[in-house]
Amino acid sequence: MSEEPHQLDPAEESELLSRVAWPSHEPLQFLRRKGGLPEGYAEQYERYHKPENIKLWRRLLGNRGMLRLHFFKGMGLMIERAEIDRTVEAARVMHAEGLRVSVYIGGTMHTDCFYKEVPEARGWECVAADGGPITYMGYQLWRHFPCINNPDYRAYIRRVIDVAIEEVQADEIFFDNQILRAEPRSCRCKVCMDLFHKFLFAKYPSPEARIDRYGMDDLSDVPPPHWSEAWPPGALREINEPGLQDWIDFRCQTVLEFFLHMKAYIVKKKPATSVGMNIKGLHSHNLCYNNGIDHGRWREAGFNCCDAGLYASVGPYKNLIAEFRAFKITHTMGLTQSSQNEPLDNALCIAMSKQLDVPGFGRRPTMRSTRTFGEVGRFIRKYDDELYGTRPIYADVAVLRSFPSMAYNCLNWCNGPITAEQGLWEACIPFGIIFDQNMNDLARHRVALLVNQESLSRKNLDALKRFVESGGGLVATDGTGAHDEYRRPRARNALSELFGLKRGKMEERVAAGKGRVAYIPTLVPSVPYRDDFLHHPHGTHSEVARPKNWKALEAALRWAAGGRFSFEVAAPHGIACEFREGPTPRDRAVHVFNFLRKPVKKPIRLTMETDRPDAWTLEVLSPSGQPKKAPALKKTKGAVAFTLGGVRDLYTVCVLRAK
């Protein structure tokens, strides 16, 4: 079927929504086993599989709309066969209607039934530090985690994929629960131990490198950490021991390699398939140490899903809470982000995430795969192709999250870059989040911000030196540059060596080549970290707030950028913005998000830097159509400005079109 614009009038949409039953990725068989099944849910479950209901999905989502169906929960292909057959039949109807089908593959083994079907799977289990199994959360203790490195487990999952592609003819495959559990619940099975030691010899291929790192040539008996009551993993703050550092690195690599293995198998069988995995966003705990997730190394195309319960809201510290970091990092990694269903969260995801095109499949994220309706849903669907195509993020400030600086310092996750990112977000300053792998692309930004990025490789330092000397700005805080990539202390701080910084108790600013370097001794957290968690100190999502000395950081960033940013926004607190190219590459779009969720009457002034102030027209788009007339553009030397007389909607887009 060909593409078609999809718009429903409000009355028709409301009537369809009153009748539709939406699907779930959870099979009824599992929900009954889990317990707590609501009364009447079985009837609802039965209803959503019916062809007449699937036709309602088509009418609401349009041609090539997509929904995720239950498929494999880890109970066994034979045991789940009846439920899989229901998905096969539903998928047949969906495809006949022009809809796309996404299927769910879970990452646990249900010991009470899976082992009856596959007895050898007992040997696939993860082995925790105490020698026992690793169980699922929430007291679902009959669900055990398999070792994702085990070749026999991988072979079984390939059989599951065969069914998904050959019988369901799935257009998308989504993996869940394959990230690792926090210490001491990391796998120490024989497969992992063999791979870990191979990993060490590959990482340090020469005897000289191994001796320099470990003090010995033979690494075949380097153990994983042996935790105890005296030395629990939750007490660890700064990680200096080479074996534990490499254990973290190894765990991060194994999760990625599982995804790469499965994706390669999928696209070989069916190239036009979207492949995703739930690896979470950037939150206030050490995902590298806890879960084996280093977002920077995920360069392969695919999509991520965030299910941390982090929805757009105003927090207790008037902080604007959202998954904006997860959306930002899609521009500096291979993955894009799957969209969400709550209106403001969905607007954030669609507007901010990189648009990933899967040949023969379509674009992600897109409104074709979300259940956001009402004014916001209709608005985004109307402008889906015009405003949300593949366009790069427009970012002045690049916030670095270097792997060794983050993975080997747990406190950096709650009092490091995350607080600065919050300040940038709430001040509406154009910024992106970068990783070690992006250091050669610094020239696309004006300023690199390094918040306590203490462990920097010589390669990264050389990239920073080139960037600054060619005219870029650098703002650093705390112990940035004090250690090498193995967290070994340098005799002299690298920033002092490169740029002549004195790094005392006072702020400092120096010129370096054609660029500028500023140093702030410390970022002062507004919310002290809480040290009472079972695993690693961290706050909750609601406790991430900009630092107390945010104004000093903002001033340093502005100075390093040459005095101004490409976009300047003066708005009441509760308004956030994202800056993108579009509708054409010459145009600019300012996406305005209203976290207050009520009309804002105070004016919002926006200024865009431009060398051609006379070359722009302005159009303001919103779900309600307010304002009816765009405000006047005021042209000054080097900039163009306009003032919105407040906003009525959750979401507004200001489109500056190049004449």
VEXDREN-277642 format. One record per residue (C-alpha): x, y, z; residue in three letters. Coordinates in steps of 0.1 Angstrom, whole numbers, m for minus. Layout:
SITE       u       v       w   residuo
SITE       X       Y       Z       ALA
...
END
This chain:
SITE       u       v       w   residuo
SITE       0       0       0       MET
SITE      11      35      m7       SER
SITE      18      62      18       GLU
SITE     m11      85      27       GLU
SITE     m16     115      50       PRO
SITE     m36     105      80       HIS
SITE     m59     129      97       GLN
SITE     m91     123     116       LEU
SITE    m115     149     127       ASP
SITE    m120     152     165       PRO
SITE    m154     136     166       ALA
SITE    m144     106     145       GLU
SITE    m113     101     165       GLU
SITE    m132     103     198       SER
SITE    m157      78     186       GLU
SITE    m131      53     174       LEU
SITE    m111      56     207       LEU
SITE    m143      48     226       SER
SITE    m145      14     209       ARG
SITE    m108       4     203       VAL
SITE     m89     m22     224       ALA
SITE     m52     m17     223       TRP
SITE     m27     m46     224       PRO
SITE      m1     m55     250       SER
SITE      33     m71     247       HIS
SITE      24     m93     276       GLU
SITE       7    m127     268       PRO
SITE     m23    m136     290       LEU
SITE      m5    m168     300       GLN
SITE      22    m147     317       PHE
SITE      m1    m122     333       LEU
SITE     m20    m150     350       ARG
SITE      13    m165     362       ARG
SITE      24    m132     375       LYS
SITE      m7    m126     395       GLY
SITE     m29     m96     401       GLY
SITE     m48     m98     368       LEU
SITE     m76     m73     369       PRO
SITE    m111     m86     367       GLU
SITE    m124     m85     331       GLY
SITE     m89     m83     315       TYR
SITE     m92    m117     298       ALA
SITE    m122    m104     279       GLU
SITE    m103     m73     269       GLN
SITE     m74     m94     258       TYR
SITE     m97    m116     237       GLU
SITE    m113     m85     221       ARG
SITE     m81     m68     210       TYR
SITE     m71     m98     188       HIS
SITE    m104     m97     168       LYS
SITE    m102     m85     131       PRO
SITE    m128     m59     136       GLU
SITE    m107     m43     164       ASN
SITE     m76     m45     142       ILE
SITE     m95     m25     116       LYS
SITE     m99       2     143       LEU
SITE     m61       3     147       TRP
SITE     m58      10     110       ARG
SITE     m84      38     111       ARG
SITE     m67      55     140       LEU
SITE     m30      50     130       LEU
SITE     m33      51      93       GLY
SITE     m15      32      66       ASN
SITE      18      17      78       ARG
SITE       9      23     114       GLY
SITE      26      m1     138       MET
SITE      18     m18     171       LEU
SITE      37     m42     193       ARG
SITE      22     m76     200       LEU
SITE      30    m103     226       HIS
SITE      53    m130     212       PHE
SITE      79    m146     234       PHE
SITE      81    m142     272       LYS
SITE     107    m169     280       GLY
SITE      82    m196     289       MET
SITE      91    m218     259       GLY
SITE      82    m218     222       LEU
SITE      60    m249     226       MET
SITE      44    m238     258       ILE
SITE      37    m203     244       GLU
SITE      26    m218     211       ARG
SITE     m11    m210     215       ALA
SITE      m4    m174     223       GLU
SITE      21    m171     195       ILE
SITE      m5    m185     171       ASP
SITE     m28    m157     181       ARG
SITE      m1    m132     173       THR
SITE       5    m149     139       VAL
SITE     m32    m145     130       GLU
SITE     m34    m109     143       ALA
SITE      m3    m101     123       ALA
SITE     m19    m116      91       ARG
SITE     m49     m93      96       VAL
SITE     m26     m63     103       MET
SITE      m6     m68      72       HIS
SITE     m37     m71      51       ALA
SITE     m48     m38      65       GLU
SITE     m14     m22      57       GLY
SITE      m3     m21      94       LEU
SITE      33     m29     106       ARG
SITE      39     m56     133       VAL
SITE      64     m53     161       SER
SITE      70     m83     183       VAL
SITE      84     m86     219       TYR
SITE     112    m110     229       ILE
SITE     118    m112     266       GLY
SITE     151    m119     283       GLY
SITE     143    m143     312       THR
SITE     137    m180     315       MET
SITE     106    m192     334       HIS
SITE     120    m220     354       THR
SITE      86    m237     362       ASP
SITE      79    m244     325       CYS
SITE     108    m235     302       PHE
SITE     130    m261     318       TYR
SITE     104    m288     311       LYS
SITE     105    m279     274       GLU
SITE     142    m272     272       VAL
SITE     159    m292     301       PRO
SITE     194    m282     289       GLU
SITE     185    m245     296       ALA
SITE     194    m251     332       ARG
SITE     230    m248     320       GLY
SITE     223    m214     304       TRP
SITE     216    m197     337       GLU
SITE     236    m167     349       CYS
SITE     258    m175     380       VAL
SITE     258    m148     406       ALA
SITE     287    m140     429       ALA
SITE     272    m163     455       ASP
SITE     270    m192     430       GLY
SITE     232    m190     428       GLY
SITE     209    m178     400       PRO
SITE     200    m142     391       ILE
SITE     163    m137     395       THR
SITE     140    m111     381       TYR
SITE     129     m81     401       MET
SITE      96     m75     420       GLY
SITE      96    m109     436       TYR
SITE      91    m127     403       GLN
SITE     117    m151     416       LEU
SITE     107    m180     393       TRP
SITE     121    m160     364       ARG
SITE     159    m165     360       HIS
SITE     182    m147     338       PHE
SITE     201    m166     311       PRO
SITE     237    m157     303       CYS
SITE     235    m136     271       ILE
SITE     270    m148     262       ASN
SITE     261    m185     262       ASN
SITE     262    m198     226       PRO
SITE     234    m223     232       ASP
SITE     211    m196     246       TYR
SITE     219    m174     216       ARG
SITE     211    m204     193       ALA
SITE     177    m208     210       TYR
SITE     169    m170     206       ILE
SITE     178    m174     169       ARG
SITE     151    m201     167       ARG
SITE     127    m176     183       VAL
SITE     136    m150     157       ILE
SITE     130    m176     129       ASP
SITE      94    m179     141       VAL
SITE      90    m141     143       ALA
SITE     102    m136     108       ILE
SITE      89    m167      90       GLU
SITE      55    m171     107       GLU
SITE      47    m136     121       VAL
SITE      66    m119      93       GLN
SITE      75     m93     118       ALA
SITE      85     m58     107       ASP
SITE     101     m50     140       GLU
SITE     117     m71     167       ILE
SITE     122     m56     202       PHE
SITE     144     m72     229       PHE
SITE     137     m65     266       ASP
SITE     155     m74     299       ASN
SITE     189     m82     282       GLN
SITE     207     m55     302       ILE
SITE     227     m68     331       LEU
SITE     219     m67     368       ARG
SITE     238     m47     394       ALA
SITE     266     m63     414       GLU
SITE     269     m87     430       PRO
SITE     244    m101     404       ARG
SITE     267    m103     374       SER
SITE     273    m135     356       CYS
SITE     303    m156     365       ARG
SITE     296    m187     345       CYS
SITE     323    m206     327       LYS
SITE     314    m190     294       VAL
SITE     318    m155     309       CYS
SITE     350    m163     326       MET
SITE     366    m177     294       ASP
SITE     354    m146     274       LEU
SITE     366    m122     301       PHE
SITE     401    m135     299       HIS
SITE     401    m135     261       LYS
SITE     388     m99     264       PHE
SITE     418     m90     286       LEU
SITE     444    m105     262       PHE
SITE     427     m87     232       ALA
SITE     426     m54     251       LYS
SITE     463     m57     261       TYR
SITE     478     m77     232       PRO
SITE     515     m72     242       SER
SITE     533     m84     273       PRO
SITE     545     m48     278       GLU
SITE     509     m35     279       ALA
SITE     498     m63     303       ARG
SITE     527     m56     326       ILE
SITE     520     m19     325       ASP
SITE     484     m24     334       ARG
SITE     485     m53     359       TYR
SITE     521     m58     368       GLY
SITE     522     m92     352       MET
SITE     521    m108     318       ASP
SITE     497    m138     325       ASP
SITE     461    m125     330       LEU
SITE     444    m159     326       SER
SITE     435    m160     363       ASP
SITE     424    m124     369       VAL
SITE     391    m128     388       PRO
SITE     359    m109     387       PRO
SITE     352     m90     420       PRO
SITE     346    m111     450       HIS
SITE     322     m91     471       TRP
SITE     316     m96     507       SER
SITE     297     m81     537       GLU
SITE     330     m63     546       ALA
SITE     334     m50     510       TRP
SITE     300     m47     494       PRO
SITE     296     m33     459       PRO
SITE     272      m6     471       GLY
SITE     300      10     491       ALA
SITE     322      16     460       LEU
SITE     325      52     448       ARG
SITE     357      56     429       GLU
SITE     369      25     410       ILE
SITE     407      23     406       ASN
SITE     415     m14     406       GLU
SITE     423     m26     370       PRO
SITE     405     m59     372       GLY
SITE     372     m43     383       LEU
SITE     376     m15     356       GLN
SITE     381     m41     329       ASP
SITE     352     m62     343       TRP
SITE     329     m32     338       ILE
SITE     343     m26     303       ASP
SITE     338     m63     295       PHE
SITE     302     m63     308       ARG
SITE     294     m32     287       CYS
SITE     308     m49     256       GLN
SITE     289     m81     261       THR
SITE     255     m64     261       VAL
SITE     264     m46     229       LEU
SITE     277     m77     212       GLU
SITE     245     m96     221       PHE
SITE     225     m69     203       PHE
SITE     249     m69     173       LEU
SITE     247    m106     170       HIS
SITE     209    m107     170       MET
SITE     206     m77     147       LYS
SITE     230     m92     122       ALA
SITE     210    m125     122       TYR
SITE     177    m106     118       ILE
SITE     186     m83      89       VAL
SITE     203    m112      70       LYS
SITE     170    m130      71       LYS
SITE     149     m99      64       LYS
SITE     168     m67      57       PRO
SITE     138     m44      60       ALA
SITE     134     m50      98       THR
SITE     136     m25     126       SER
SITE     155     m39     156       VAL
SITE     154     m24     191       GLY
SITE     165     m31     226       MET
SITE     156     m16     260       ASN
SITE     189      m1     273       ILE
SITE     174      28     292       LYS
SITE     183      64     291       GLY
SITE     208      85     311       LEU
SITE     198      85     348       HIS
SITE     213      92     382       SER
SITE     231      59     387       HIS
SITE     261      43     371       ASN
SITE     246      23     342       LEU
SITE     281      11     331       CYS
SITE     288      m4     366       TYR
SITE     252     m15     373       ASN
SITE     238     m27     340       ASN
SITE     266     m30     314       GLY
SITE     253       0     294       ILE
SITE     278      25     279       ASP
SITE     256      44     255       HIS
SITE     286      59     236       GLY
SITE     297      26     221       ARG
SITE     263      18     206       TRP
SITE     270      29     170       ARG
SITE     249       3     152       GLU
SITE     216      16     139       ALA
SITE     185       5     159       GLY
SITE     162      20     185       PHE
SITE     162      22     223       ASN
SITE     133      22     247       CYS
SITE     131      40     280       CYS
SITE     108      26     306       ASP
SITE     121      41     338       ALA
SITE      88      58     346       GLY
SITE     103      92     339       LEU
SITE      75     114     325       TYR
SITE      76     151     317       ALA
SITE      67     171     348       SER
SITE      78     199     372       VAL
SITE      97     183     401       GLY
SITE      99     193     438       PRO
SITE     128     216     431       TYR
SITE     110     232     402       LYS
SITE     132     211     380       ASN
SITE     119     202     345       LEU
SITE     119     164     346       ILE
SITE     119     145     313       ALA
SITE     138     119     293       GLU
SITE     154     147     273       PHE
SITE     189     132     277       ARG
SITE     178      99     261       ALA
SITE     165     120     232       PHE
SITE     196     141     229       LYS
SITE     220     112     228       ILE
SITE     203      97     197       THR
SITE     223     123     177       HIS
SITE     256     111     189       THR
SITE     251      73     189       MET
SITE     236      48     165       GLY
SITE     203      43     181       LEU
SITE     172      64     179       THR
SITE     145      65     205       GLN
SITE     111      49     204       SER
SITE      82      73     209       SER
SITE      59      73     239       GLN
SITE      21      77     243       ASN
SITE      17     106     268       GLU
SITE      12     138     247       PRO
SITE      40     160     261       LEU
SITE      65     131     263       ASP
SITE      56     121     228       ASN
SITE      61     156     215       ALA
SITE      95     157     232       LEU
SITE     105     124     217       CYS
SITE      94     131     182       ILE
SITE     108     166     181       ALA
SITE     142     159     198       MET
SITE     152     124     187       SER
SITE     173     115     156       LYS
SITE     151     102     129       GLN
SITE     164      68     118       LEU
SITE     153      55      84       ASP
SITE     151      17      80       VAL
SITE     151       8      43       PRO
SITE     119      m7      32       GLY
SITE     104      m1      67       PHE
SITE     101      36      73       GLY
SITE     112      62      98       ARG
SITE     116      60     136       ARG
SITE     103      76     157       PRO
SITE      71      85     140       THR
SITE      35      90     149       MET
SITE      26      59     130       ARG
SITE      37      39     161       SER
SITE      23      59     189       THR
SITE     m11      61     206       ARG
SITE     m11      99     213       THR
SITE     m43     114     201       PHE
SITE     m62     146     208       GLY
SITE     m50     180     198       GLU
SITE     m13     172     202       VAL
SITE     m15     139     184       GLY
SITE     m34     154     155       ARG
SITE     m10     183     153       PHE
SITE      21     161     151       ILE
SITE       5     138     125       ARG
SITE      m4     168     104       LYS
SITE      33     179     103       TYR
SITE      49     145     106       ASP
SITE      68     146      74       ASP
SITE      74     184      73       GLU
SITE      89     190     107       LEU
SITE     102     156     119       TYR
SITE     123     142      91       GLY
SITE     160     133      93       THR
SITE     176     166     105       ARG
SITE     206     172     127       PRO
SITE     204     187     161       ILE
SITE     215     223     164       TYR
SITE     238     225     194       ALA
SITE     263     251     207       ASP
SITE     274     233     238       VAL
SITE     287     197     238       ALA
SITE     285     180     272       VAL
SITE     311     152     273       LEU
SITE     304     119     291       ARG
SITE     338     101     288       SER
SITE     335      64     296       PHE
SITE     363      62     322       PRO
SITE     352      94     339       SER
SITE     317      80     343       MET
SITE     322      42     346       ALA
SITE     349      45     372       TYR
SITE     333      72     394       ASN
SITE     298      64     407       CYS
SITE     293      99     421       LEU
SITE     297     115     387       ASN
SITE     263     100     378       TRP
SITE     244     121     404       CYS
SITE     266     152     408       ASN
SITE     285     154     375       GLY
SITE     273     162     340       PRO
SITE     237     154     349       ILE
SITE     233     186     369       THR
SITE     249     208     342       ALA
SITE     226     192     316       GLU
SITE     197     201     338       GLN
SITE     208     237     339       GLY
SITE     213     239     301       LEU
SITE     179     223     296       TRP
SITE     161     247     319       GLU
SITE     180     277     305       ALA
SITE     170     268     269       CYS
SITE     207     268     257       ILE
SITE     213     246     226       PRO
SITE     233     216     237       PHE
SITE     240     180     229       GLY
SITE     256     151     248       ILE
SITE     287     135     234       ILE
SITE     309     105     242       PHE
SITE     345      96     236       ASP
SITE     335      83     201       GLN
SITE     324     118     191       ASN
SITE     356     137     200       MET
SITE     367     141     164       ASN
SITE     334     159     157       ASP
SITE     339     187     182       LEU
SITE     341     214     154       ALA
SITE     303     212     150       ARG
SITE     300     228     185       HIS
SITE     311     261     199       ARG
SITE     319     249     234       VAL
SITE     329     216     250       ALA
SITE     317     213     286       LEU
SITE     337     188     308       LEU
SITE     321     185     342       VAL
SITE     346     165     364       ASN
SITE     357     145     333       GLN
SITE     387     135     353       GLU
SITE     399     105     333       SER
SITE     408     115     298       LEU
SITE     430      97     273       SER
SITE     458     113     254       ARG
SITE     437     109     222       LYS
SITE     409     129     238       ASN
SITE     433     156     251       LEU
SITE     447     160     216       ASP
SITE     412     164     202       ALA
SITE     405     191     228       LEU
SITE     437     209     221       LYS
SITE     430     210     183       ARG
SITE     394     222     190       PHE
SITE     404     251     212       VAL
SITE     434     262     192       GLU
SITE     412     264     161       SER
SITE     387     287     179       GLY
SITE     365     264     200       GLY
SITE     356     271     237       GLY
SITE     362     248     266       LEU
SITE     347     249     301       VAL
SITE     359     225     327       ALA
SITE     351     219     363       THR
SITE     364     200     393       ASP
SITE     390     174     386       GLY
SITE     388     173     348       THR
SITE     421     161     334       GLY
SITE     436     149     366       ALA
SITE     438     112     356       HIS
SITE     445      91     325       ASP
SITE     419      68     309       GLU
SITE     427      41     336       TYR
SITE     422      66     364       ARG
SITE     458      68     372       ARG
SITE     468     102     386       PRO
SITE     488     124     363       ARG
SITE     518     142     376       ALA
SITE     503     174     363       ARG
SITE     467     181     355       ASN
SITE     463     178     317       ALA
SITE     444     211     314       LEU
SITE     472     229     332       SER
SITE     497     213     308       GLU
SITE     477     220     277       LEU
SITE     463     255     284       PHE
SITE     483     269     313       GLY
SITE     454     268     338       LEU
SITE     464     273     374       LYS
SITE     434     254     388       ARG
SITE     431     268     422       GLY
SITE     401     277     444       LYS
SITE     391     306     421       MET
SITE     374     306     387       GLU
SITE     398     311     358       GLU
SITE     396     322     322       ARG
SITE     425     320     296       VAL
SITE     429     325     259       ALA
SITE     444     295     241       ALA
SITE     453     297     204       GLY
SITE     421     311     187       LYS
SITE     399     297     215       GLY
SITE     390     303     251       ARG
SITE     392     281     282       VAL
SITE     373     286     315       ALA
SITE     377     266     347       TYR
SITE     352     264     376       ILE
SITE     367     247     407       PRO
SITE     335     228     415       THR
SITE     298     226     406       LEU
SITE     278     227     439       VAL
SITE     249     203     439       PRO
SITE     215     217     448       SER
SITE     204     183     461       VAL
SITE     230     163     480       PRO
SITE     233     127     470       TYR
SITE     217     101     493       ARG
SITE     240      74     505       ASP
SITE     214      49     517       ASP
SITE     208      28     487       PHE
SITE     215      m9     483       LEU
SITE     235      m3     451       HIS
SITE     255      29     447       HIS
SITE     246      64     458       PRO
SITE     221      82     437       HIS
SITE     191     103     439       GLY
SITE     158      97     422       THR
SITE     148     112     389       HIS
SITE     129     140     408       SER
SITE     161     150     426       GLU
SITE     181     159     395       VAL
SITE     184     197     397       ALA
SITE     208     223     382       ARG
SITE     238     232     404       PRO
SITE     236     260     430       LYS
SITE     263     279     411       ASN
SITE     245     275     377       TRP
SITE     248     313     370       LYS
SITE     286     310     372       ALA
SITE     286     281     348       LEU
SITE     262     298     324       GLU
SITE     285     329     323       ALA
SITE     316     308     317       ALA
SITE     298     290     288       LEU
SITE     287     322     273       ARG
SITE     322     337     275       TRP
SITE     337     306     260       ALA
SITE     312     307     231       ALA
SITE     322     342     223       GLY
SITE     295     361     241       GLY
SITE     263     346     227       ARG
SITE     246     314     217       PHE
SITE     230     307     183       SER
SITE     196     309     200       PHE
SITE     188     329     231       GLU
SITE     155     324     250       VAL
SITE     140     345     278       ALA
SITE     110     326     292       ALA
SITE      92     319     324       PRO
SITE     104     288     343       HIS
SITE      85     258     330       GLY
SITE      92     264     294       ILE
SITE     118     242     276       ALA
SITE     130     245     240       CYS
SITE     147     224     213       GLU
SITE     164     238     182       PHE
SITE     164     220     150       ARG
SITE     168     224     112       GLU
SITE     136     222      92       GLY
SITE     113     221      74       PRO
SITE     142     224      48       THR
SITE     179     223      57       PRO
SITE     180     261      54       ARG
SITE     151     267      78       ASP
SITE     151     266     116       ARG
SITE     125     253     140       ALA
SITE     122     262     177       VAL
SITE     102     235     195       HIS
SITE      86     250     227       VAL
SITE      74     227     254       PHE
SITE      51     238     282       ASN
SITE      58     218     313       PHE
SITE      33     238     333       LEU
SITE       5     222     313       ARG
SITE     m16     253     315       LYS
SITE     m17     286     295       PRO
SITE      14     307     301       VAL
SITE       6     344     298       LYS
SITE      41     358     304       LYS
SITE      59     366     271       PRO
SITE      86     344     257       ILE
SITE     114     362     237       ARG
SITE     135     342     213       LEU
SITE     166     355     194       THR
SITE     184     337     166       MET
SITE     219     346     155       GLU
SITE     221     352     118       THR
SITE     243     370      93       ASP
SITE     212     378      72       ARG
SITE     186     393      95       PRO
SITE     164     403      65       ASP
SITE     162     367      51       ALA
SITE     136     352      74       TRP
SITE      99     348      78       THR
SITE      82     334     109       LEU
SITE      53     310     113       GLU
SITE      40     298     146       VAL
SITE      23     264     147       LEU
SITE       4     249     176       SER
SITE     m24     223     182       PRO
SITE     m50     250     190       SER
SITE     m39     273     162       GLY
SITE     m29     300     186       GLN
SITE     m17     326     180       PRO
SITE     m37     333     149       LYS
SITE     m10     356     136       LYS
SITE      28     352     140       ALA
SITE      45     380     160       PRO
SITE      66     405     141       ALA
SITE     103     397     135       LEU
SITE     127     424     149       LYS
SITE     159     426     130       LYS
SITE     191     437     146       THR
SITE     228     435     136       LYS
SITE     237     398     136       GLY
SITE     203     385     149       ALA
SITE     166     383     145       VAL
SITE     142     383     174       ALA
SITE     105     378     181       PHE
SITE      83     377     212       THR
SITE      55     352     218       LEU
SITE      28     367     240       GLY
SITE      27     335     261       GLY
SITE      16     300     250       VAL
SITE     m17     283     253       ARG
SITE      m7     247     243       ASP
SITE      15     220     256       LEU
SITE      36     223     225       TYR
SITE      43     250     200       THR
SITE      67     252     170       VAL
SITE      82     285     158       CYS
SITE      93     280     122       VAL
SITE     118     305     108       LEU
SITE     119     300      70       ARG
SITE     148     312      49       ALA
SITE     136     334      20       LYS
END
